[in-house]
Amino acid sequence: MTRAISLHHVSKAYTRGIRVVEGLSLDITPGEFLVLLGPSGCGKSTVLRMIAGLEEITEGELLLDGEYANDLSPSEREMAMVFQNFALYPNMTTRGNIGFPLRIESPGDDPGPRVDATARMLGIEDLLDRYPRQLSGGERQRVAMGRAIVREPSAFLMDEPLSNLDAKLRNHLRAEISTLTRKLGVTTVYVTHDQAEAMSLGDRVAVMRGGVLQQVGTPRSVYALPRNVFVAAFIGTPRINLLRGMVRAPLGGAMSISLGRQYMRLPEPLSLDHQMLRVQQGREVIVGLRSEAVRIARPAAARPGEVPITGLVEHLEFQGHEVLVHFNTGSQPAVVPDLEAPYPTRTVRRRRREGSVLNRIRERAGALRAGPVVVLDHPHGVEPGLPAPVVEESRLPGDLVVRTTPDFELRQGMQVPLLVDLAHLFVFDQHGDRVSPAPDRRPDLNE
């Protein structure tokens, strides 16, 4: 039997009222594979442990199949957890490790048939008589998964199970986990900080920051319409280009977005999404451009919906099938300061505990909204004009990464004409919330 899991306004606080999860509400349907994604220390593992019953819920409700479950013990929840460090018993063989939960639940029954069936499913039947020290990292993780599968649980809870493995093995086991969980049809909650894992595994992805749920949706919808600048920056490889800009909408003139020495003129009549920018007139904004939203201009004319800028080649990354070109456009990159914030050290945690209530409120406010995520500390006095070449004396590190094919002959220092596809333009306000496309727009996955 698979299980529906619902979290209603769930919070977790430790001593002195320090909250690591704040008001999280999430519904997981039976058989769904949901990924909790976020940087280290954002509270995603704490959420998993509250679902498992290993952490008490400070506020809010956990419902399992619609029934209140806050007070159920871990064994009563009938869930199986797979940990990052495998957690195998060193004095037991593979057979003993996989069969251990069955011997605890039903001491008089023979676990052999179910252990053998599970081992065949995972392709480790030849390893049943080996001890953990005789196994590779990938084999140990398969044994840990086997110990969870053999119980026939109502839900799998996986806490970064692949993070200790090398990249090649991680990719291989990722595909195995996806195939296996869908074959079993068991509800799965998977915690990771690796957005590639999240995008390839999850039916839906829930992005967390600072203990607060930022956005939940299918991998495609989260990528196509990030709710705020933090989600936009955390999802996608290479990372989205985030540039400081300013909206210009003079009376009787065309609306444009200035980017340092250059600007992008928005075509008339304005689209519904671009009309949302009128309220940002004269304000600094964050412009988001994924690497595929900009292309190198060929001799042919620009396509409808594209606007020109120029860039100076700073660096080339050859990937074989493609090239990532780092351009300097004269723009100022926007900053998402805690995008990769590590888990706080003991000293940092002590200082936080000793900090004022006001400071803790400020920290939480940063996660409850998208910001404060952007540092906008330079004046913009640029009037719209023709795209200007970048002056080499004022060169900055590459601010725009563009994905292109290897057939372009580019070299460092070359001035290159670029075309920006406005259909894939993101604009965020100073707090990091998305302004364009319109916040209430639903993603058209057929576009």
Summary of the structure (lengths in Angstrom):
residues: 447
radius of gyration: 25.4
end to end distance: 37.8
largest distance: 85.3
contacts: 1396
relative contact order: 0.14
helix: 30%
strand: 28%
